[in-house]
Amino acid sequence: MAVSISNRALSRSSITALRQVSTSAQASSSPHTLQHQQVQHQQQHQQQQQQQQRPSRRSISHSAPTQHPHALAHSHSTPHPHPHHHQPPPQHNHSQPTRSITPIPDLPSLRTWFATHHPALALPDNVLLQLITHESHNLAHRHASPQQGHDILTAGAHNRRLSFLGRRALHAFLALFLHGVVSSSTAQEARRAADEILRSPDALDVILHTGRLGDRPGRALELEQVMRWTPAHSEQERGAHDRGLYTIRGRTLEAFIGAIYHQHGANLASQTFHAHILPHIDAFPPDTPRTLWDAIKARADVDRRALVDLQAWAQGKRVELGYGSAALASPAQGKQVE
């Protein structure tokens, strides 16, 4: 019995001694482990701090932009100013808007100009004013009345619908001319060039582009001397001003053909196109052969002589080719395109 008790005491003391030895051995044998644990603890602590800071940064980035200190001071000020406080006067933009251009000052001068440049193509006053007035002009949306007399120059519809009609007529006249070259020209190069233009889906649109019509053809007709319009840019902005001039002049040229077609019919409008517009078009393909240009020149000479002969015949027979101011008194004559 005594032996068993002593054995138990020995076993307990040995177990306690072994635990102390193992603990001291771990403490003495692993200094690097403790250091590693401390480093891990510090890293975890830093990660927790960063996670706590991230939401605050995100909220700052998505918040409203900071205002200027003066704006903040103004926002916190009282909404109603002091009755004796004088507010600064409002600032106005002193840049002057572009003015509408009306080159011809009176209706008799406009008639004289048109009769001098196109004697065989007289037009009623209201149609004449309509074709030279672009919709940008400040008087483009005022209509004329028979009681206005010479003051009709201060009114008149704009030329959008006449230009629409003229643009379709120009496409038809050019297509018919090219078809005539293909079918009747003796020059093979001219026939081939005309056929290629007709086969191209957009060649006619390029050749008869409004801006290109307003360059050389419009300048040849001197339409800027009579057209009424408002520039979108001042003359100091030279490039933009010139582009606007070409566009408005091209639109006026289209309206010019539309007015002749509307007033005198397709034959006179076609002759006017061949005589005064087609020779000045410079938007044909660059490889257009000389023989096609010769055909254009020959057709222009023929129709120019036809217009001169018409004017001579009208003067000899004392036939009035236009209606003048009588159109204002007779709605059946010189009807305005609505």
Protein Blocks (a to p, Z undefined) as FASTA:
>chain_A
ZZmmmmmmmmmmmmmmmmmmmmmmmmmmmmmlmmmmmmmmmmmmmmmmmmmmmmmmmmmm
mmccdddfklmmmmmpcfbdcfklccddddddfbdcdddddfblbfklmmmmmmmmmmml
cccfklmmmmmpcfkbmklmcccdfklmmmlmmgccdfklmmmmmmmmmmmmmmmmmmmm
mmmpcbfklmmmmmmmmmpmklmmmmmgfklmmmmmmmmnommmmpccddfbdfklmmlm
mmmmmmmmmmmmmmmmmmmmmmnojklmmmmmmmmmmmmpckbcfklcfklmmmmmmmmm
mmmmmmmmmmmmmmmnopafblmjmlmmmmkgopacZZ
